[in-house]
């Protein structure tokens, strides 16, 4: 374990937190368990003793310098945490030491301690376990914003979800059902299809993996239309990209909305004549930027998510859990697209 010299700011004694740090660009195997100084919260901030951290696809990108934001190294990946407030900075009145909270940011979550902005932190229900709290905000926040705000999905509309067994896809199934949509879950295996059925999907579609030639894309588009019924999908939630994107757009109904979520299969190129022929929309979904640009509306959405949770309409499916030092195994499972539901790191 790498160590960095440290000294506490209080009482002159030494203490340290541990973090899985990225010291150079690379894959999950490049992360190193490192001791660093335990930070003090600044004005408007909290220090959280982390009990669980969510593992998400952007974490695989940020350590390779492929994400929209590039933190200065060394840094710990991880954009969502849950734990207990350990210290409170100046100007914070809504939180106290001992509060159970979830929070997040761009990075820093793969650690025993996390400095959080109080404005981006939320108290969690007493009945919510820390692992579920750590797997809650990014996936449900993204999918809720996508379906409610960007797509304005309506009861009775058909929603096709690409990558439906992953974290955001699983959240989209539950939220789509809560909003009254017909759910068609697109996945890459029968095992994942069964998982989506258990979440409440009305129909499942197992699509082929790897590169899709034109006949394969045409067949996929036809299958999506058939399962969605009528003219096709009213809303496509695309968390995969690559060769799956164009056939999904072709499967849209008139006035359909195609939601751009992520690109683990590659960034696609869409013929824009399709938008004209279908009078459809291609809509970007950047939930992280939305939370910063429109905090008041985001707070309303978060309140609705917690109500859904209390009502039993949504609940993170934690399908794999790893200790902090095994963060590389968790990220590898995710980037190889073998995961269903949500993966978390747990910290004793």
Number of C-alpha atoms within 10 A of each C-alpha: 9 11 12 9 10 15 14 14 13 9 7 8 9 13 15 19 16 22 24 28 23 24 16 14 15 15 17 21 13 15 24 20 20 21 21 19 17 20 14 18 19 17 13 15 22 28 24 27 23 29 24 31 35 30 29 25 18 19 24 22 21 24 27 16 14 13 14 10 11 15 16 8 12 13 21 26 28 27 22 30 37 32 29 21 24 19 18 24 18 11 11 16 10 11 19 14 13 13 16 24 23 29 30 25 19 19 20 24 31 32 29 25 25 30 25 25 19 20 15 16 19 20 17 18 13 10 7 13 15 24 25 21 26 32 29 28 24 23 23 24 20 20 28 26 20 23 23 15 12 17 23 11 21 17 12 13 20 29 30 35 31 25 25 32 31 27 29 27 29 30 28 30 29 24 22 27 21 14 17 14 23 25 30 26 30 25 26 18 16 13 12 24 21 14 20 28 17 10 19 18 27 18 16 23 22 16 20 14 12 10 12 15 9 11 9 16 21 16 12 23 21 17 19 26 20 14 20 25 14 11 14 27 32 26 31 28 31 24 23 24 21 19 22 25 27 19 21 28 27 24 28 30 22 16 15 26 26 27 23 19 22 21 15 17 17 13 13 14 11 15 11 9 9 15 20 10 11 16 14 20 19 16 15 14 21 15 19 14 10 14 17 12 11 10 14 10 11 18 15 10 18 17 12 13 20 17 13 16 16 14 10 9 14 23 20 22 20 17 11 14 19 18 15 23 21 18 24 19 13 22 22 16 14 21 18 9 16 13 19 23 23 27 28 28 27 25 19 8
